[in-house]
């Protein structure tokens, strides 16, 4: 029923357990969503900011409707309207109607009810009825049939994280390839390796960048393993995992339809009571994201250090100049891209603490804190993906090496004597190192002067293949 009041725009009157409320007539959400908007003005970020989550909820609702229709619980007309609405949402429509805050009390009930109301009211339109005519098609009785928030929401969250993680994994591969190309470009560029910021032994810049590529490859594998755990769902568990109000056969049918809709190899958990309360898979994914962030931040620390200077620092590599670095120091260029990635990594580490605490805080048969788990994972994945793409495109792809400077550092470093140990002996190498330190002269120069090695032999030792135990050039990626 619609009403016009002098004080308010066109509205419709809806009711719930608490009482009656006027809802703006033009919106597809209803009274439950209205109360959630009032109760949870927390972040100002609506769930529509997470399109994967909105599409995943629509997929769950569509699969449930298909199962209910197949089991004779939902008639043809209602089923078709619900199915068509879910398909519209999965295609990107009506996302702006998903308005409740991402962080909310109620274990995701507000998100589920927001979805139920939007789907019900749009389905009513498709059936030729007005929004709010819930005696024809009801958000709870028809859209939420055979379901509970406690199986719908975690299932949708898992699907959304799987889909988001695909894009993150693709971004990680992009950055891995970028480092691998640089490893190829710098294959035989000699430099000094360092331990504890002190000269160690020679290596090549290609080896250094190849290590970064390998670190990303390992993390991609670990993240894929963690995400695989999310394919186990509890759809059909209803309230606590006992399948109350879910008809016989519903669990299997709904899971089959959801797998077909999403294209994911989803499986029903063996123990639905355990699956409804356990957040272990989310903790695993979060911990792996933290691992990625920690290692990525370490790589960015290295890039900032290697490019430091350009005159008074290491100055071994040059990062692309992407913006002026100072409002007071002319000519200064800062490593802003690695710096922003560092900051994203710090956030991911914080998100992992949040996920860990939220998972631990579950009580008895349900964890009420999955909304903040969902938000933390979704935000972390999205920001990490963007940061990785920016790092690849605006930094790593354009890195250049100061080849002559790197070679001179090797020749001047006393670390070179370690490579000469097998040829001149430890005592002679120690004496050369000591004199090099006192005089500032090069190790190779002193070795030749003292007649410890013929020049031709010394030059063979100083080749990258010998100094860095350099293998064959890697294939082009």
C-alpha positions in Angstrom: 0.0 0.0 0.0 1.4 3.4 -0.9 0.9 6.6 1.1 1.6 10.3 0.5 2.2 12.4 3.6 2.8 16.1 3.7 6.1 15.7 5.4 7.5 12.8 3.3 7.9 11.8 -0.3 6.0 8.9 -1.8 6.4 5.9 0.4 5.0 2.4 1.0 4.1 1.0 4.4 5.9 -2.2 5.5 6.0 -4.1 8.7 8.2 -6.5 10.6 8.6 -7.9 14.1 9.2 -4.5 15.5 6.3 -2.7 13.9 5.4 -0.6 10.8 7.6 1.8 8.9 7.4 3.9 5.8 9.9 2.9 3.1 10.6 5.1 0.1 8.4 3.8 -2.7 11.0 3.8 -5.4 13.5 1.6 -3.7 13.6 -2.2 -3.9 14.8 -2.8 -0.4 12.3 -2.9 2.5 11.7 -2.5 6.2 14.5 -4.9 7.4 17.0 -3.0 5.3 15.7 0.3 6.6 16.3 -0.7 10.1 19.8 -2.0 9.2 20.6 1.4 7.7 19.6 3.1 10.9 21.4 0.6 13.2 24.7 0.3 11.4 26.1 3.6 10.2 29.6 2.3 10.8 31.9 2.5 7.8 29.7 4.2 5.2 30.7 1.4 2.8 27.7 -0.5 1.5 27.8 -4.1 0.5 27.3 -2.9 -3.1 31.0 -1.9 -2.9 31.7 -5.6 -3.0 30.2 -6.7 -6.4 31.5 -10.2 -6.1 29.5 -10.6 -2.8 26.3 -9.2 -4.3 26.6 -11.5 -7.3 27.4 -14.5 -5.1 24.3 -13.9 -2.9 22.2 -13.7 -6.1 23.8 -17.0 -7.2 22.9 -18.6 -3.9 19.3 -17.3 -4.1 19.0 -18.6 -7.6 20.3 -22.0 -6.8 17.9 -22.2 -3.8 15.0 -21.2 -6.0 15.9 -23.9 -8.5 16.1 -26.5 -5.8 12.8 -25.4 -4.3 11.1 -25.4 -7.7 12.5 -28.9 -8.5 11.2 -30.2 -5.2 7.7 -28.7 -5.8 7.9 -26.1 -3.1 7.9 -23.0 -5.5 5.4 -22.6 -8.3 6.5 -21.9 -11.9 5.6 -18.1 -11.9 7.3 -17.2 -8.6 10.3 -19.4 -9.5 10.7 -17.7 -12.9 10.5 -14.2 -11.4 13.0 -15.0 -8.7 15.4 -16.7 -11.1 15.2 -13.9 -13.7 15.9 -11.3 -11.0 18.9 -13.2 -9.7 20.2 -13.4 -13.2 19.8 -9.6 -13.6 21.8 -9.0 -10.4 24.5 -11.4 -11.4 24.7 -9.5 -14.7 25.3 -6.2 -12.8 21.9 -4.8 -12.3 20.4 -3.5 -9.0 23.7 -3.5 -7.2 23.0 0.0 -5.9 20.0 -1.4 -4.0 22.4 -3.4 -1.7 22.8 -0.6 0.8 23.5 -2.0 4.2 26.9 -1.4 5.8 29.5 -4.0 5.3 30.1 -4.2 9.0 26.9 -5.1 10.9 25.6 -7.1 13.8 23.5 -10.2 13.3 25.9 -12.5 11.5 25.0 -11.2 8.1 21.2 -11.2 8.6 20.9 -7.6 7.3 22.8 -8.5 4.2 20.6 -11.6 3.6 17.4 -9.6 4.2 18.6 -6.8 1.9 19.0 -9.4 -0.8 15.6 -11.1 0.0 13.8 -7.7 -0.2 15.5 -6.5 -3.4 14.9 -9.9 -5.1 11.3 -10.1 -3.9 10.3 -6.5 -5.0 12.0 -6.8 -8.4 10.4 -10.2 -9.0 7.0 -8.7 -8.1 7.6 -6.1 -10.8 8.4 -8.8 -13.3 5.1 -10.5 -12.3 3.2 -7.3 -12.9 2.7 -6.4 -9.2 3.8 -3.4 -7.1 6.7 -3.4 -4.8 5.6 -4.4 -1.3 2.8 -6.7 -2.5 4.3 -9.4 -0.4 1.1 -11.5 -0.2 2.0 -12.4 -3.8 5.7 -13.0 -3.3 7.3 -12.7 0.1 11.0 -12.0 0.9 11.1 -14.6 3.6 8.5 -17.2 2.6 9.6 -17.4 -1.1 13.0 -15.8 -1.7 14.4 -17.2 1.5 12.6 -20.6 1.3 14.6 -23.5 2.8 17.3 -21.1 3.8 18.8 -19.3 6.8 21.3 -16.4 6.9 23.6 -18.9 8.6 24.0 -21.0 5.4 23.3 -18.4 2.7 25.8 -15.7 4.0 28.9 -17.9 4.6 28.3 -19.7 1.3 28.1 -16.4 -0.6 31.1 -15.0 1.2 33.2 -18.0 0.2 32.1 -17.7 -3.4 32.9 -14.0 -3.4 36.4 -14.5 -2.0 37.1 -17.3 -4.6 36.1 -14.9 -7.4 38.1 -12.0 -6.0 41.1 -14.2 -5.4 41.2 -15.2 -9.1 41.9 -11.6 -10.0 44.5 -11.3 -7.3 46.3 -14.5 -8.5 46.3 -13.1 -12.1 47.8 -9.8 -10.8 50.5 -11.8 -8.9 51.3 -13.7 -12.1 51.6 -10.4 -13.9 54.2 -9.1 -11.3 56.0 -12.4 -11.3 56.4 -12.2 -15.1 57.7 -8.6 -14.8 60.4 -9.7 -12.3 61.2 -12.7 -14.5 61.7 -10.4 -17.5 64.0 -8.2 -15.5 65.9 -11.3 -14.4 66.5 -12.1 -18.0 67.5 -8.6 -18.9 70.0 -8.4 -16.0 71.1 -12.0 -16.3 74.9 -11.4 -16.3 75.1 -8.0 -14.6 77.5 -8.5 -11.7 76.9 -6.9 -8.3 77.7 -7.5 -4.7 75.3 -9.6 -2.6 74.9 -8.4 1.0 74.0 -10.0 4.3 73.1 -7.8 7.3 73.7 -4.8 5.0 77.4 -5.7 4.7 79.3 -6.9 1.6 79.0 -10.6 1.2 79.9 -12.3 -2.1 79.3 -11.5 -5.7 76.0 -12.4 -7.5 74.1 -11.0 -10.5 71.3 -8.6 -10.6 69.4 -11.2 -12.7 69.7 -13.7 -9.8 68.3 -11.0 -7.4 65.3 -10.3 -9.6 64.8 -13.9 -10.3 64.5 -14.5 -6.6 61.6 -12.0 -6.5 59.8 -13.9 -9.3 60.2 -17.2 -7.5 58.9 -15.7 -4.2 55.7 -14.7 -6.0 55.4 -18.0 -7.7 55.5 -19.8 -4.4 53.0 -17.4 -2.9 50.6 -17.9 -5.8 50.7 -21.7 -5.2 50.1 -21.2 -1.4 47.2 -18.8 -2.0 45.6 -21.2 -4.5 45.8 -24.0 -2.0 44.2 -21.8 0.7 41.4 -20.7 -1.6 40.6 -24.3 -2.5 39.4 -24.8 1.1 36.6 -22.3 0.4 34.9 -24.7 -2.1 33.4 -26.6 0.9 30.0 -24.9 1.7 27.2 -25.4 4.2 24.2 -24.4 2.0 21.2 -26.3 3.2 22.5 -26.4 6.8 19.9 -23.7 7.7 20.1 -22.3 11.2 22.8 -24.4 12.9 23.6 -27.3 10.6 20.7 -29.6 11.4 18.9 -28.8 8.1 15.7 -27.7 9.9 13.1 -26.6 7.3 15.2 -27.8 4.4 13.3 -30.6 2.6 14.9 -34.0 1.8 17.2 -33.7 -1.2 17.5 -30.0 -1.0 21.1 -29.9 0.1 22.4 -32.0 -2.8 20.2 -30.3 -5.4 21.0 -26.8 -4.3 24.8 -27.4 -4.2 24.6 -28.9 -7.7 22.7 -25.9 -9.1 25.1 -23.5 -7.4 28.1 -25.2 -8.9 26.5 -25.0 -12.3 25.6 -21.3 -11.9 29.1 -20.2 -10.6 31.2 -22.7 -12.6 32.9 -23.6 -9.3 33.5 -27.2 -8.1 31.6 -26.6 -4.8 31.1 -29.4 -2.3 28.7 -29.8 0.6 30.6 -30.1 3.9 30.6 -33.6 5.5 29.4 -32.2 8.8 27.1 -29.2 8.4 27.0 -28.4 12.1 30.8 -28.1 12.1 30.8 -26.1 8.9 28.3 -23.6 10.1 30.4 -22.6 13.1 33.9 -23.1 11.8 35.8 -20.2 10.2 39.1 -22.0 9.7 39.1 -21.6 5.9 38.8 -17.9 6.3 41.7 -17.8 8.8 43.8 -19.9 6.3 43.1 -17.5 3.4 43.8 -14.5 5.6 47.1 -15.9 6.8 48.2 -16.6 3.3 47.3 -13.1 2.2 49.4 -11.9 5.1 52.3 -14.1 3.9 52.0 -12.5 0.4 51.9 -9.0 1.9 54.9 -9.6 4.1 57.0 -10.9 1.3 55.8 -8.2 -1.1 56.7 -5.5 1.4 60.2 -7.0 1.8 60.6 -6.9 -2.0 59.6 -3.2 -2.0 62.0 -2.5 0.9 64.8 -4.0 -1.3 63.8 -1.9 -4.3 63.8 1.3 -2.2 67.2 0.4 -0.8 68.8 -0.7 -4.1 67.6 2.6 -5.7 68.6 4.8 -2.8 70.6 7.9 -3.6 71.0 8.4 -6.4 74.5 9.7 -5.4 74.7 9.2 -1.7 73.0 5.8 -1.5 73.4 2.4 -3.1 72.3 3.6 -6.5 72.4 0.2 -8.1 69.1 0.4 -9.9 66.9 3.2 -11.1 63.1 3.2 -10.5 61.0 5.0 -13.0 60.4 8.6 -12.1 56.6 8.9 -11.8 56.2 12.2 -9.9 58.2 15.0 -8.3 59.4 14.0 -4.9 59.5 17.2 -2.9 57.9 20.6 -2.5 61.2 22.1 -1.3 64.1 20.0 -2.8 64.3 20.5 -6.6 65.1 17.4 -8.5 64.2 14.9 -5.8 62.4 11.8 -6.9 61.0 9.4 -4.3 60.2 5.7 -4.6 56.5 6.3 -4.2 55.2 3.1 -5.9 57.1 0.8 -3.5 56.0 3.0 -0.6 52.3 2.7 -1.4 52.7 -1.1 -1.7 54.4 -1.1 1.7 51.4 0.7 3.2 48.9 -1.7 1.6 50.9 -4.6 3.0 50.7 -3.0 6.5 46.9 -2.9 6.1 46.7 -6.6 5.1 48.7 -7.6 8.2 46.1 -5.6 10.3 43.2 -7.3 8.5 44.7 -10.7 9.4 44.6 -9.8 13.0 41.0 -8.8 12.6 40.1 -12.0 10.9 41.9 -14.0 13.5 40.1 -12.3 16.4 36.7 -12.5 14.7 37.1 -16.2 14.0 38.2 -16.9 17.6 35.2 -15.0 18.9 32.6 -17.4 17.6 30.4 -19.0 20.2 28.7 -22.4 20.2 26.9 -23.1 16.9 27.5 -19.8 15.0 30.1 -17.1 14.4 28.4 -13.7 14.6 31.4 -11.9 13.2 31.6 -13.1 9.7 30.7 -9.6 8.3 34.0 -8.2 9.5 35.8 -11.3 8.2 34.2 -10.8 4.8 35.0 -7.1 4.8 38.6 -7.6 5.8 39.2 -10.3 3.3 37.4 -8.6 0.4 39.1 -5.2 1.1 42.5 -6.8 1.5 42.3 -8.8 -1.7 41.1 -5.9 -3.7 43.7 -3.5 -2.4 46.5 -6.0 -2.7 45.5 -6.8 -6.3 45.5 -3.1 -7.2 48.8 -2.5 -5.5 50.5 -5.4 -7.3 49.3 -4.2 -10.7 50.6 -0.7 -10.0 53.9 -2.1 -8.8 54.3 -4.1 -12.0 53.2 -1.4 -14.4 54.5 1.8 -12.9 57.7 0.5 -11.3 59.2 -2.9 -12.1 58.6 -2.8 -15.8 60.7 0.4 -16.0 63.6 -0.5 -13.7 67.1 0.0 -15.2 70.5 -1.0 -13.9 73.6 1.0 -13.3 75.8 -1.7 -14.8 79.2 0.0 -14.6 78.6 1.2 -11.0 77.6 -2.4 -10.0 80.8 -3.8 -11.6 83.0 -1.2 -9.9 81.4 -2.1 -6.5 82.3 -5.8 -7.1 85.9 -5.0 -8.0 86.3 -2.6 -5.1 84.7 -4.8 -2.5 86.7 -7.0 -0.2 83.9 -9.5 -0.5 85.7 -10.5 -3.7 88.4 -12.3 -1.7 85.9 -15.0 -0.7 85.7 -16.1 -4.3 89.6 -16.2 -4.4 89.9 -18.4 -1.3 90.1 -21.7 -3.2 92.8 -20.3 -5.5 95.2 -18.2 -3.2 94.3 -19.7 0.3 92.7 -18.3 3.3 95.8 -16.6 4.8 96.7 -14.8 1.6 93.1 -13.8 1.0 92.9 -12.4 4.6 96.1 -10.3 4.0 94.7 -9.0 0.7 91.4 -8.1 2.4 93.2 -6.3 5.2 95.4 -4.3 2.9 92.5 -3.4 0.6 90.6 -2.0 3.6 93.5 0.0 4.8 94.5 1.4 1.4 91.3 1.6 -0.4 92.8 -0.3 -3.3 91.0 -3.1 -5.2 91.3 -6.7 -4.4 92.1 -7.8 -8.0 94.7 -5.1 -8.3 96.5 -6.3 -5.1 96.3 -10.0 -6.2 98.0 -9.2 -9.4 100.6 -6.9 -7.8 101.5 -9.7 -5.3 101.7 -12.3 -8.1 99.2 -14.5 -6.4 97.5 -15.3 -9.7 98.2 -14.8 -13.3 96.0 -12.1 -14.9 94.4 -14.6 -17.3 93.5 -16.9 -14.5 92.1 -14.0 -12.4 90.0 -12.8 -15.3 88.4 -16.3 -15.6 87.6 -16.2 -11.9 86.0 -12.8 -12.2 83.6 -13.8 -14.9 80.0 -13.8 -13.8 79.6 -17.5 -14.5 82.4 -18.2 -12.0 81.8 -15.5 -9.4 78.0 -16.0 -9.1 77.9 -19.7 -10.1 75.7 -18.4 -12.9 73.5 -20.9 -14.7 72.2 -20.7 -18.3 70.1 -17.7 -19.3 66.4 -18.4 -18.4 63.9 -18.6 -21.3 61.9 -15.6 -22.3 58.5 -15.4 -20.5 
